[in-house]
Amino acid sequence: MQNEQTIHRSPAGGNGQSAWSKIRKGWQLYLMLALPVLFIIVFSYIPMYGAQIAFKNYVVTKGIWGSEWVGLKHLDRFIHSYDFWRLLRNTLTISFYSLIAGFPFPIILALSLNYVRSVFFKKSVQMITYAPYFISVVVMVGIIFELLDPRKGMVNHVIQGLGFEPVQFMAKAEWFQSIYVWSGVWQMVGFSCIIYLAALAGIDPALHESAVIDGASKVRRMWHVDLPGILPIAIILLIINMGHMLDVGYEKILLMQNSLNMRTSEVIDTYVYKVALNSPGMNYSYSTLIGLFKSVINLSLLIAVNQIARKTRQTSLW
């Protein structure tokens, strides 16, 4: 009986000591892990305490707990506001436009670079395509303005050279979303390509060798070997992007925005910024509710798309 108890106790004690010894042995790695975990706790979880002001008539002097509870009053106000459908339409249009336009280009670039034999040419293309990612938003918008300037912009010089009248792109609401999306594609395509290049590097070379023996061309190898190999990564990124469908951001849009293109440029993020920080009233409760509403919709889309991926037996987040 004593031997049996000893046998049953020894694995638990051994595993406990082994776990702590591993932690002590690799304490540098755990220290590095602690920094991003601390960042998430401080900037993602602790601010959730303040999210309750979305359901209160928040007054700074009264504090969060002292402010009056109003329930879903601000949600009802937002849904029935004049701007609701315009904001939702513009946000979804820009999001879907960005997803459809930007999703295939990193894959195409990665597939193309994967078959380039010249190391110098490959590195040069990578450097040129990566570089725009490191340009700040303010500088990027300045470049856009310079290129599209109706008097001295390069784009309008080309248009005039073809015999047409110059176009005031930033003054036309119908051009705003295309300018925003395609400038974003140009800025992000090289950086997004890195993930797919890493996935392509992990494909078994034996598959390519078998395809070459069977007489498959490069296009066939891309279609039957490379694309199935990077499909799980592409699906994961698609699911993550769907979880940010309403997160268009406000910095770039706000810098590009003017009174002439407001009809198509006003989105939920810029509206929240203006309501919370750029209006005389500074209605924190109302803006917090809009941000919370956006987060709930994003979470719902993320769960829905992930469930669809699971039911179709594709790669999923969980």
Protein Blocks (a to p, Z undefined) as FASTA:
>chain_A
ZZmmmmmmmmmmmmmmmmmmmmmmmmmmmmmmmmmmmmmmmmmmmmmmmmmmmmcccdfk
lommlpccehjmmmmmmmmpmklmmmmmmmmmmmmmmmmmmmmmmmmmmmmmmmpmblkl
mmmmmmmmmmmmmpcfklmmmmmmmmmomklgmklmmmmmnopacddfklpmklmmmmmm
mmmmmmmmmmmmmmmmmmmmmpcfklmmmmmmnopafklmmmmmmmmmmmmmmmmmmmmm
mmmmmmnojmlmmmmpcfklmmmmpcfklmmmmmmmmcfklpaklmmmmmmmmmmmmmmm
mmmmmmmmmmnopacfZZ
